[in-house]
Amino acid sequence: MDTAAALLRASPLPALEARVLLGHALGWRRTELITRADEALDATAVLRYRALEARRVAGEPVAQLVGTREFFGLDFDVTPDVLIPRPETELLVETALAALDGRRMPRVLDLGTGSGAIAVAIAASRPDAQVCATDRSTQALAVATRNGARLVDPRRPGGPLRFVQGDWYSAFDSAAEAPFDVIVSNPPYIADGDPHLTQGDLRFEPRGALTDEADGLSAIRAIVAGAPSRLVAGGALWIEHGYDQAAAVRALLAAAGLRDVRSACDLAGIERISGGLAST
């Protein structure tokens, strides 16, 4: 007899992954995996779980298998067209929100939004913020738009999120845009040829959102170069980057004329983001 307890005991997956996939296949909450652990399961549901289990053993990310990932306390839709939101990126959101302190009806720009995780998290935390997010991928924007509509109240003081297709600042006519209080981005920063691109979950995520097919800094250069003219005086630019890129990014920020340039570490002690302020 197939039961939840028996399937979990027999699974080759880590216990947490097995529970997530089984709960998804059965349509059960986590507590039900305990309270109904010895209940006989429907054969169709068991086959559904075993198919998910086999795909995970083959390497497919759990977030793509179940179609969601929690980020900043919100459940985001996830597809193979977008990066999977990761806990370390919450630092970028927290730092952006801190930069918005004391600013009324601030304007925020998220470049390369992907699933919309950063833009949506900021909008949900600051209902008065006017948030614009861009991406060159129509498929990614479809996911981001869906997340924004589901997770952010369009009646909020800052209005609904605005999603625009385009590559970095070319997504809109900058002359028609008011300056932004904060610009944030988690751009492709993995260098071409980096072995991480062929390992783990990254194998199943969109390559164009991971690497610039160059030295890992070309997208960051473009974002930094365009930021000063699009920020209000004292406005902030914050960028997520690779574990070994902080010094190079700080140099780019300083060369662009930004002040108070610094990096911030994630919970693992890695310099994960760097930023600075537009001159007053």
N, C-alpha and C positions, 0 to 999 in steps of 0.2 A: 504494500500500500504506500503510495506516495503522499508524504506529508511535508509541510514546510520544514519541520525539524529534520526530517530525513534528507531532504534536498540540500539544506544548508550544511549538514554534516558531511555530505558526499562531495560538495563543491570544491573544485581546485582553486577557486578564487579566494582572495582575502575576505574575511568574514563580512566586513562592512560593504564591500562591493556586491557580494552575493545577496546580502539582505536588501540592498537597494534594488537590484535587478528582480529579485523574487517579489518584493512588494509591488514593483511596477507591473510585473506580469500578472499578478493576482488582483491588482487594484486594491490592495490592502494598505492600511496605515502601518507604521512601524510597530505600534503596540499590538496590532492583530497578529503579527508574526510570532508574538509571544503567547497571546491569549488563545490563539487558534493553531498553535504549533503542531498539534497532533491530529488535526482534522484531515480527513481524506480529501484529496484535491481532484478537481476535474482534470481529465486527461488532456483536454485542449490547453488548459492553463499551464500544465506541466510541460507540454511541448513548446509552448510560447516561452517559458522560462529557460528551457534547455537551449533553445535557439539563441536567446540573448546571451546566455552563459558561454556558448561556443564562440559567438562573435567577440565577446570580451577576451576570451582566452587567445583569440587571434589578434588582439591588440586594439580593437575599436574602443574609443573612449566611452566611459560610462555615461557622461553627459549627453553624448550623441545618441546612445542607445535608449535612454529614457526621455530625451528631448528637452531636458531642463537642467539648470545649474543655479544654485543659490549664490547671490552676490550682494553684499551690503544689506542683508536682511530681506532681499527681494528674490523671487523665483523667475529667472529669465528663460524664455524659449531659446533653445540652442539647436543649430543645424550644422551640417558640414560646411556651410557657406560662411561661417563666422568663427572667430577664435572663441574658445571656451573661457568664460570669465574666471579669473584666478584670484585667490585670496590676497596675493601680494599687491594686486592692482588697487585694492581698497585704500592703500596708502595714498595713491594719487587722488582719489575722491576726497579723503579726509583733509589732505593738504589744500586742495582747491576750495573746499568749504571753509577752511580757516582763512583763506585769502579773501573770501567774500564777507567776512565778519565786518559789520558796520556799514556795509554798502546796501543802499535801498534799491530795490528793483534792478539788481545787477544783470549784466549780459554775459553769457558764457558761451564759448565756442569749443566744441569737441571735434577734433580732426581725426578722421579714420575711425569712426564710431563702432564699426563691426556690429555686434549684437545690440549696441546702444547702452551697454551696462554702465559706462561712466556717466553719460549724459542723463540717463534715467535716474541713476542714484543721486546725482546732484539735484535734479529737478524735484525728486521726491523729498529730499531733505530741505530744500529751499523753495517752497511753493511760490515765492515772489520772483524767482530768477527766470529770466528769459533765456532759454537754452536753444542753441542751434547746433546741429551735428551733421557732419559730412562723411561721405564715403564714396569711393569711385565704383564700388560694386553694387549693382542694382539688387542682387540677391541678398547682400548683407543689409542694405537699406530696408528691404521688405521685412526682414527679421527685426531690425531695430524699430521700425514703425509699428510693428505688431506689439513689441514689448512696451513701447511708449504709450500706445493706446490702452493697453491692459493695466499698466502699473502706475500711470500718472493721470490724475484727474484733470481733464481739459478745462475745467472751470476754475482752476487755480489762478491766483492773481497774476502769475507770470505767463499764463496762457499755455496752450499745448506746445509740446516740443516741435521744433521745425527740423525736418530732415531734408538735406539737399545733396544731390549727386554731383560728384566732381573730385578731382585730385587736389587735396589740401586746399589752399586758398582759392584755387581756380573754380571752386564749386559755386562761387557767387561773385558778383561785381562788388569789389570792396568799397568802391566809391559810394555805393548805395547803402552800405552797412554802417551803423553807428559803431564807434570803438567798443571793444569788449573789456570787461573788467577782469576776466580770467580766460585764458586759452589753455586747454589741456589736450594731451595726445598720448596714446599708447601705439606708436607707429611700428612698422616692421624694422627691427634692429638687429636681427641675427645675420651675421656675415655669410655670404655665399660659401658653401663648402664646409660650414660648421657641422660636425657630426651629429649634433642634437637634432638637426632637421630630419634625420633618418631613424630617430629613436622615439619610443613611447607614443604618447598621444599626438605629438607634433606631426607624425606621419599622416594623420587623418584630418588635419586642419588646413585651411587654405594657405598655400605657400606664399601667396602675395601679401598676406597679412603678417607673415613671419619674417621674411627676408627681403632686402632690397636688391638681392642678386649682385651685391657689390660688397663694400666694406662694413655694412651695417649702420653707417652714419649718414647716408645720402638723404633719406627722408627727414632725419633730424636736422640736417643742415637747412633744408628747404623750410621746415617749420620755424626754426629759429630766425632765419633771414627775414621771413615775412611777418614776424610777430610785432616788432616795435611800432610799425606804422598802423597796427590794428588794435593796439592796446591803449586804454586811457592812461593818463599820467598816473604812475604808481600801480598800474594793472600788472597782473602776474601771469607768467608763462611757466607751466610745469609739464615735464615730459618723462615718461617711463623709458628706461633703457636697460641694456644688458649689464650683467654683474661687473664687467671690467671696463665699462665705458664712461663712468662718472667724470673722470678727469677730462676726457676729451669733450664731453658735453658741456662741462663748466667752461672750458676754453672757448667753445663756440658761443655760449651765452654772453660771456664777457666781451668777446670780439664784436658782437652785435650791439653792444652798448647797454646791455641790461645791467642793473646794479643789484647789490645784495645777493649775488649768485651763491647758491649753496646746493648741497645734495642732502637727501634724507634716506635713512636706512629702514628696510622692512624688518619684520620680526625675526628674520634669520641673521640680522646684522649686515645685510648686503646693501650697498648704496644703490637703491632701486630707482629713485627719481631725482631729477635735478631741475632747478628753476631759478628765476630771477624776476626783477621788477622793471617795468618801463621807466625811463627817466622822467622826472617831474618837470 
